[in-house]
């Protein structure tokens, strides 16, 4: 589907979400940040329009697969255009309606960045093979500085079904066991308690950031995949 943005729209609009893809010399696809793919699934078409800092326009095909989101069609042409023969970083800034700013860095990535990117792809793989549910929280400084996290009603109701005392948060950097606080009096509330602060510290949260909590849709499960902004 062709989008309605013109050149100035794409170049001048503020990005709603930013992530990077490292061009892997042995891969013919680009691996897309899973948190981004899930957060903006309803907004994303299979055809993405990319514009670089000089206004050049490129179209790539997105596989629209939330388990392993990738750029497939057009990726080879993109790498040839920018003469990417090694490991290079491509920055993506999403402006809406499947349109992106991109910045291609010609210098070769450092080995540590490559290793972190590959580890991140592996760490973000789903915990479950079947259908999944996703709950979203846009975390602010008060929340990642706190000793607990108040959960949305729908997420709390999901966890209440299992009558769990603890849940395990599987983040990109660390898995943390967290106490679950489910109360009905004096009013109904659902919180993640002890362990939450450790999880935030381990992942270096320091700004408002979107979190995706991915769980098993078939049954209530205390194992929770946490996906967030891909910073490597």
C-alpha positions in Angstrom: 0.0 0.0 0.0 1.4 3.4 -1.0 1.6 5.9 1.9 0.5 9.5 1.8 3.6 11.1 3.1 5.6 13.3 0.7 9.4 13.9 0.9 9.2 16.8 3.4 6.9 14.8 5.7 9.4 12.0 6.1 12.4 14.2 6.4 11.0 16.7 8.9 8.7 14.7 11.2 9.9 13.6 14.6 10.5 9.9 15.0 8.0 8.0 17.2 10.4 5.1 17.8 14.1 4.5 17.0 16.0 1.3 16.6 19.1 0.1 14.7 19.8 -2.9 12.5 23.3 -4.1 12.0 23.9 -5.2 8.4 25.3 -8.7 8.7 27.6 -9.6 5.9 26.4 -13.2 5.6 22.6 -12.4 5.8 20.3 -11.4 3.0 17.7 -10.0 5.5 17.5 -7.3 8.1 16.4 -8.3 11.6 13.8 -5.9 13.0 13.5 -4.9 16.7 10.7 -7.2 18.1 9.5 -4.6 20.6 8.9 -2.1 17.8 7.2 -4.7 15.6 4.7 -5.6 18.4 4.1 -2.1 19.5 3.3 -0.8 16.0 1.9 -4.0 14.5 -1.5 -2.4 13.6 0.2 0.5 11.9 2.8 -1.4 9.8 2.2 -2.5 6.3 4.3 -5.0 4.3 5.9 -2.2 2.3 8.1 0.3 4.2 9.3 3.6 2.7 12.8 4.6 3.8 14.4 8.0 3.2 18.0 8.9 4.0 19.4 12.2 5.1 19.9 13.2 1.4 16.2 12.5 0.6 16.9 9.3 -1.3 13.9 7.0 -1.2 13.9 3.2 -0.9 11.1 0.6 -0.5 11.7 -2.6 1.4 9.3 -5.5 2.2 8.5 -6.4 5.8 7.5 -10.0 6.6 5.0 -8.9 9.2 6.0 -11.8 11.5 5.9 -10.9 15.2 7.9 -14.0 16.2 10.8 -13.2 13.9 10.3 -9.8 12.2 12.6 -9.2 9.3 13.1 -7.0 6.2 13.3 -9.3 3.2 12.5 -7.8 -0.2 14.6 -4.8 -1.1 17.3 -5.5 1.5 19.8 -6.8 -1.0 19.3 -3.7 -3.2 19.7 -1.5 -0.2 23.0 -3.0 0.8 24.3 -2.8 -2.8 23.2 0.9 -3.1 25.2 1.8 0.1 28.0 -0.6 -0.7 27.6 -2.5 2.5 30.0 -5.4 2.4 30.8 -5.8 6.1 29.1 -5.2 9.4 27.5 -1.7 9.4 24.8 0.0 11.5 21.6 1.3 9.9 19.6 3.6 12.1 15.8 3.6 11.7 13.5 6.4 13.0 9.8 5.7 12.6 7.6 8.6 11.7 4.3 6.7 11.1 2.4 5.0 8.2 5.3 2.6 7.5 7.7 5.5 6.8 11.2 5.8 8.3 14.2 8.1 8.4 17.3 6.0 7.9 21.0 6.8 8.5 23.5 4.4 7.1 26.9 4.5 8.9 29.7 3.6 6.4 32.3 2.7 9.1 32.6 -0.9 10.2 30.9 -1.8 13.5 33.1 -2.6 16.5 33.2 -6.3 17.4 31.4 -5.6 20.7 28.5 -4.0 19.0 28.2 -6.9 16.6 28.3 -9.4 19.5 25.6 -7.4 21.4 23.3 -7.2 18.4 23.6 -11.0 17.8 23.0 -11.7 21.5 20.0 -9.4 21.4 18.4 -11.2 18.5 18.8 -14.5 20.4 17.5 -13.0 23.7 14.4 -11.5 22.1 13.2 -14.9 20.7 9.7 -15.9 22.1 9.5 -18.2 25.1 6.4 -19.9 23.7 5.6 -21.5 20.3 1.9 -21.0 20.4 -0.4 -17.9 20.5 0.8 -15.0 22.6 -0.7 -12.1 24.4 0.9 -8.7 24.7 0.5 -6.0 27.4 2.1 -2.6 27.1 3.5 -0.1 29.6 5.3 3.1 28.8 7.6 3.3 31.7 8.4 6.7 33.2 11.2 7.6 35.7 8.9 7.3 38.7 8.1 3.7 37.7 11.7 2.5 37.0 12.9 4.2 40.2 10.2 2.6 42.4 10.3 -0.7 44.3 7.2 -1.9 42.6 5.2 -1.6 39.4 1.5 -1.1 39.2 0.1 -3.4 36.4 -2.7 -2.6 33.9 -6.0 -4.3 34.8 -5.9 -6.7 31.8 -2.3 -7.8 32.7 -3.2 -8.2 36.4 -6.3 -10.3 35.5 -4.2 -12.6 33.3 -1.8 -13.2 36.2 -4.6 -13.7 38.7 -5.8 -16.7 36.8 -2.6 -18.6 37.8 -2.6 -17.6 41.5 1.1 -17.0 41.3 3.2 -15.7 44.2 6.1 -15.0 41.9 6.8 -14.4 38.2 10.0 -14.5 36.1 10.8 -11.5 33.9 12.9 -12.5 31.0 14.6 -9.3 29.8 17.3 -8.8 27.1 20.1 -8.7 29.7 18.8 -10.7 32.6 16.0 -12.9 34.0 14.8 -11.8 37.4 12.4 -13.5 39.8 9.8 -11.0 41.1 7.2 -11.2 43.8 3.7 -10.7 42.6 1.4 -8.6 44.8 -2.3 -9.3 44.1 -4.7 -7.6 46.5 -8.5 -7.3 46.7 -8.8 -5.1 49.8 -9.2 -2.3 50.4 -9.3 -2.1 46.6 -8.3 -4.4 43.9 -4.6 -3.9 42.7 -2.0 -5.9 40.9 1.7 -5.1 41.3 5.2 -6.5 40.6 7.0 -6.2 43.9 10.5 -7.2 45.1 12.7 -7.9 42.1 11.3 -5.1 40.0 14.0 -2.6 41.0 16.7 -5.2 40.2 15.2 -5.8 36.8 15.2 -2.1 36.0 18.8 -1.6 37.2 20.0 -4.6 35.2 18.6 -3.1 32.0 19.8 0.5 32.7 16.4 2.2 32.3 17.0 5.9 32.5 14.2 7.5 30.4 10.6 7.1 29.4 10.6 3.8 27.5 8.0 1.4 26.1 7.9 -2.2 27.5 6.1 -5.1 25.9 5.2 -8.0 28.2 4.7 -11.1 26.2 2.9 -14.1 27.7 1.4 -17.5 26.8 -2.1 -17.0 25.4 -3.2 -20.6 26.0 -2.8 -20.5 29.8 -1.7 -18.3 32.5 2.1 -18.6 32.8 4.5 -17.1 35.3 7.2 -16.8 32.7 7.0 -13.4 31.1 9.2 -12.1 28.2 9.9 -8.4 28.4 10.8 -6.7 25.2 12.0 -3.1 25.0 14.0 -0.6 22.9 16.9 -2.3 21.1 20.0 -0.4 22.4 23.3 -2.2 21.8 
